[in-house]
Amino acid sequence: MKTTVIRERPFEYLRRRGGGEAFPEETVRNWYIARAFVLDRLKEVSIAPDSSGCLHFVVEGDSPRMLSVVRQLALSAHFVNFSERDCFGRLVCRNRTLVTLVSRMDADAVVAELRKEEYLCNLLQYCKYSVCGEVFNKDAYLDMEFQIVPDCPSGCPDAVCIKEEDIDSFISSANPDEVFSIDTRKAVLVSRVYELGSLIDNLPAEDIHSARRYILALDTFQYTLLGKKFTPLVKEEKWMKNQLAVRNGLSNIFCSDCFDSRARGIKRYAAERGVAELQAWEDSNEALTCSEHNRWMVEKLIMGFRAPSAQEWLEYESLYARKKAAYAKMLKNNADDPVHVDLCSCLDLRRSDPDNLKYDSFLLLAIPIILNKIP
């Protein structure tokens, strides 16, 4: 049964931290262009859980539009073959997505530009990156890596090169309505995952990645929540007053933007292994969940959140039950400097907040159901 497309313009609601100043119209326009362009570039990418190597993008130029492309690559280019640790539990971070930015700007100036809220914001504080060969955050646990170089790198035949003229060409041939507005139906379905509440909350924390544990929740989602009438993602009155609501809504969009690339990777895995696609989703749940957690962390850092300081983490760990949840909520709701306690490695999250992983694990199992509803 076909559903009516709901097209919205949610990026206009995002404000700067603190004073709530709106972003310039050109910046918002660049975000829409970068999103449409990057998703179009990724539509042929198929990376399976056991694929080797990483995707390498070379972005030639440092104009505001190109830096918006770097931002969107960070939001969208997350793949299930990323491996945080080896079989001994040692941090290895294999198969990070690599983004090389070619810029003739002064090194300090380009890093300062990328750290602006309209681009990578807090991400460079936590991910691995290099400037003209000098490496920072070498042992970062995130699945993104950045290089800043003055000239196009040689010897990278498999790199995906992006130039200004590529974006010009894309815009000239694209449907403006599909560039400057977003079909939010998949994002709305992502938001409905959290309506399941106790069906997931009450599951024990062990064996998180076993698909059998989520059968009741999947049935409720498919036969109850999936059939509800679609409503707009943007709640005008709430979004105008509450930036956390805006960021949560955008999170659902950025999450659903990765559904198609994840599905292509699983389809490839199923074909190569000779198994049914549904079985491939179940077999790959742990890898998918780790990839989703990394995507979520990168998004949160770009949206202005940071990880807890040592003192904040000590305070959080010293509390229990409701007080612990209340403290985490207080940190997250700080408009000037939002903090999220789940900004940590997958291994640490499994110890500190396994309930979060349960929702991720369920969401990944629900993707084929969502894509069957909205191809």
Secondary structure, DSSP 8 states (H G I E B T S, - for coil): ------EE-GGGG-B-TTT--B--HHHHHHHHHHHHHHHHHHTT----TT--S--EEEEE--SHHHHHHHHHHHHH---TT-EEE-TTS-EEEET-EEEEEE--S-HHHHHHHHTSTTTTTTGGGTSEEEETTEEESTT--SSEEEEEESS--SS-TT-EEE-HHHHHHHHHHS-HHHHSSEE-HHHHHHHHHGGGTHHHHTS-SSSTT-GGGGHHHHHHIIIIITTS----S--HHHHHH-HHHHHHHHHHHHHHHTHHHHHHHHHHHHHHHT--HHHHHHHTHHHHHHHHHHHHHHHHHHTT-B---HHHHHHHHT--HHHHHHHHHHHHT-SSS-B-TT-S-HHHHHHH-HHHHHHHHHHHHHHHHHHHH--
